[in-house]
Amino acid sequence: MEYDLKIINGTIFDGTGSWGYSANLAILNGTIVEIGVCHGSAQKTIDAKDAIVTPGFIDLHTHYDGQITWDEELRPSVNHGVTTAILGNCGVGFAPVHEADHDRLIRLMEGVEDIPGTALAEGLTWNWNHFPEYMNAIDALPHTINFGVQIPHDPVRVFVMGERALAQEKATEDDIVKMRNIVRAGLEAGAFGFTTGRSDVHRTADGEWTPASESSLEELVGIAKAFHRLNHGVLQAVSDFDMERGSDKFDSEFDIVEAFAQAGGENHPTSISVMQRDFEPGQWLKIIDRVEKANAKGIKIFMQVAPRAIGVMVGLQCTFHPFMGFPSYKKISHLSLEYRVKKMHDPKFKTQILKENSERLAVDGTSIPPIVDYFLQQIDTVSAKLFELGENPDYEQPIEKSILYKGKAAGKSPLESIYDAMLKQDGKALLYFPIYNYTEFNYDNILKMMNHPQSLSGLSDGGAHVGTICDGSFPTYLLSYWTRDRKTGDKIPLKKAIHTLTKKNADYLGIRDRGELKTGMKADINIIDIARLKLFSPEMVQDLPAGGQRLLQRAEGYRATIVSGEIVIENDELTGQRPGRLIRMGK
């Protein structure tokens, strides 16, 4: 047999959770046709000596819903071994939509997912109204990687209810039927599922609650019935379980999420986000307990977890930083970075601003959540969880390496320590603030989350929060840090890490043609020099439409990433190939 591509001398980790073995692998017409000796000749051969060969990674939780309409590359996910990305999480997206609601959905995504509204306004093509039309529109543009879409609750609610959705009115029985029919049409067109967002932290760019955040039990259950008698489809929900309203309401909120999951049916699993929150450090254990009890009753609920803290980058170029509410800084905040840095180096300016206090930021008309004001009022607490990542970013640092402790050693106040650290690198320095999953200043609880049998690898938010996070690098971090570099606690076996990034996610989604290396499967493959695999520090770039900026994070060690048999990454660089297509479930 003659092959299109042959990979030789590699160690194959097939994605099933088994240890690697030595074999060659051959590809023809985008499919794996042989694993073993592979005697035939090939148009191209890749020598994978000293490298591992894995299935392409499947990212359950991205927000490329807008970016995918103009961007063929889908960075940063493609740079971190992702060959399939799932869009439409947390109930936000851009379809279905009436023409009059374009700006509303932009303001929603700008507020909830920190994507510049100007970039969305310039980049979005809007050549759709209904959800199947959106699917056709994004499938028409070539991309580096494959992608699937979920139907988001907020646009569906606005499409059906209009102003009543924005006013948080309760959906009528007729509204629910219409929403269910829209979701059913999207599922029948091949969508992966339906998602909803119920977080108190999520706000539109105008500071309003998201349209579906207070949806009734009847609405969620009624929509979930759209899955009945279908052979595919998952549900996803994000909720902080009324964290800010009092822990006594935890069970009543989880009851709603559980009823939503149950209404979808036993063949349609649900996933929820799980993390440790400083405001209620034991809540994640309560979530796990309820998840276990739900599964014992036959209600399939999985937990999306992250391999590191849910943290934000703060700096003068970022969406947030500790001085953004100070009166002196607000006077220069609209000016160029170069001017601001020069002004902040002025001793008089520095003396003045260090005497000030932050003004309230979470006011009506802004998307800034109250949590930001809380942190700015607790600057000592903040400085104890602020870290300099370094050129080889270290995300699991002890409190002794924090800005607070470094400042104390230098005789500086916490505020001055933050001020000076932000001005490094000509004002381009990025400080890391791990908001969630870092209450005890280590990753022991994260390890417990990842080791739970109902856990899924997720929460990267690829394409979202572009001015605050860069967690599309999660796959690289999981492989390099957790399997190789972690020194302060237990590690994760390489075979398990690969399984969580590949077959486990594929099985949850119901994808049968990828996630595992075996003959007949789709040729989505990574070739990784695991000994060299590393992350670089995040950096801010201005490459979005209308000059919008975002954080990107480079990786090293990807000899090749292959999508449908075509090499899209070679030696860590994009090749220009665009084999990625929309995955239509049930087709």
C-alpha angles and dihedrals in degrees: 000000000000115000134204092222136006128193113202138186095014132133108242120217099185098198097248094104094261124131119262125271134193116258144123123248129210130201131198127175092352094306134104104246103171141016117188130045095347097198096186126100122252137208087231131015126197118202106218096182111157089008135104123236114213139167114268113271121257116215111202098188121052137132104210090130093121101025092055091065093065108014120078096181102057095204136208094030096056090054091059102053098269112147098166124040125187116214135193101058129159094026096285129116145107106270143112095028142161113222091245090059099056094104092044092058091045091053089048094053092041091056101039100038103025096237113150110258091214090057092049093046092053098037105043113094097198093202091149143062106179124051097249087053090054089052091052092048096054092042090057093065117074116239138185095239139028121260142188130201136221125202110250121220099219098061091043091053093047091047092055103032105028113187091002089065092054090048090056092241117168113261116247123228089258091051091052093050091051092049091048091052091051091051092047091052090051092049091049088051089058106270115156097229149296128290136195135189124215103165123136088210095060114092135161119250086265092056096253126139113262111263097248099035094104099034114153126248088248091056096049094045092045093052093045089060086073086083095063115122092008121122096214141040142092134212127224131191135179119201136154086210093238092302092161094043098056134288091250087079094054096099095046091053093046089050088061093049091047092050089050090052093046093050091059090064135242094284093056112068124202129219128202132187117255127191139140113260122202091219090062108012095182097050094095090061090052089052091051090049092053092045091053092048091048092052090048086060091050096259106133109221122162129189123231108214135180127231093227141019119305093244141160133222113233126196145118091283095046133090091251137030134154096258100049092101097046113111095230093049094046088061091061100029094104094054129092121286090243092055094045092051092049091049093047091053088060106106092217092053091047093050091050098048093047088060092055134085128222117264118227112278104178096079131140113290097032132094092221108121121224089249089075092059090047092055094046089054091051099054095155090055091046094050090053088060098041116101140178106232099203129210090297096044115231110198098175105062127153120245089254088072094051125115088253094059095040088052093050090053089053094045094249131136116245091253094051091047091055091045094053094044092053092054093059119109090029090301094310095105115128121210121201120230113185101203099175134027093028107083093123095037094245140077100244092112091047088055090053090051093049092047094054111110091230094053124113129194105250149109097093090134089205109195094018138091085025094169095048113030142027104195096144081097092071095110093054091046093049092052099041102037106029098041100035120007108039110114105167100064147351121327134215120246113251092235091056094047091052091047092054092051095047130016097021092057092042091053092050092051093044094240109153103179101060143031094073135068108232136116115288094027125119112272098243102141144159125209107198132184092215094188091057098037110127145148127233123213116278116262133196116240132180104222105118122105115282090024094293118167134223142173119256130182123204125216134201127207104054104123089179143350113199125198119189089342095308124111110239097165123037121176090347095306131106113252098203095249117137110193096140118122140173113273111225111201119217092021 
